[in-house]
Amino acid sequence: MKVLHLSAVRNFGGGENHILNLGTELKDLPDIQNLILTVKNSDFSNILNGDLVRKYEAPLKIKFDLRYTFKIITICKKEKIDLIHIHDPTALTLAVAATKLAKLPPFIFSKKTSFPIKNRRSTLYKYNHWNIKKVLCVSEETRKVTARSIKDTSKLTTVYHGTSPNKSTNTPFLLREKLELKPDTIIVGTIANHIRAKNLETWLAVVDEIINVRNEKNFHFVQIGEHTERTPAYLEIIKQKNLNDHISLLGFMPEASNFIPQFDISLLTSQSEGLPQFIYESFYHKTPVVSTNVGGIPEIIKTGENGLLSNPYEVESLADKLIALSQDRELQKKFAERSFRILQNNFTTQVMAEKTLSEYKKVLYGTN
């Protein structure tokens, strides 16, 4: 079968990492060929390796750029595409538009966030479009939230993403050396683009609580992720709270997860998630996690068993858990080992790819 993947995002995040992982797992199978249409000159398009998946590009100056839509049609005709796998809402809009102009192969859509679908006529129309045969939800919570807006809920299935069992730890520099940190400094790491869902306002409030309110000066907070229009406001908060010596915003880094073994603790303060790749990768690298309990995160972290969870926005609770975990080496080790076993047994990219391929076959052939 020939599958065309659609990505209409400019930045590189967990959703794009999922496409890379899926392409890696499927590329050597004899009965499937993967192609992808990306946004020209986007971070994701620039990262893609041509050996992994055959790549096409299209301009996308505005969200509804018909050049991307026409490119979908052209590729489908030229390559005789059997199935279109859509990976983000913008790509879905453009693919639905393409059905007005040409007959296209069936769609599979990956729902990668737990944001509710907006109750607008046009939005509900595209998510319930007749050409969508399956919706792959990244977590059970995502499936439940999505089901509120989908007429035919039999289309919904949960396919957890996971991570590769052969991840690198090579980095261009060592954090402790580059940032000139003392050997006993506790490095708390976060990988998240500067977008609303990641709630870096709470992240900054947690840093302020630990450094300024509780006077725990032995922490250093490292944040890796794409800067956006929200970044200047974060920089202003850092300046106002006098946190420059305790925070390093490293920006976008192509192999960000390779730094995770250098974190003592991984911290996530999101207000909304599907199921973040950062947690899977922390599991793999045996770095204990403190996180908010949003989206599908409670499906893989049981607080007190393999990590610590708090409600979103609860700054003092997150600070309590972070400090407590930093002071308990045995608990850190227990969480790391348990999380690694959970990952190996349930959340690898191989399992994800097998389940995804099974859904492809159901749509095309009615079989597994």
Helices and strands as residue ranges (DSSP letters): E 2-6, H 14-26, E 33-39, H 43-47, E 54-58, H 66-79, E 83-86, H 89-98, E 107-111, H 121-127, E 132-137, H 140-147, G 153-155, E 156-158, H 175-178, E 186-191, G 196-198, H 200-208, I 209-213, E 219-224, H 231-240, G 244-246, E 247-251, G 256-262, E 265-268, H 277-284, E 289-292, G 297-299, E 308-310, H 315-326, H 329-346, H 349-365
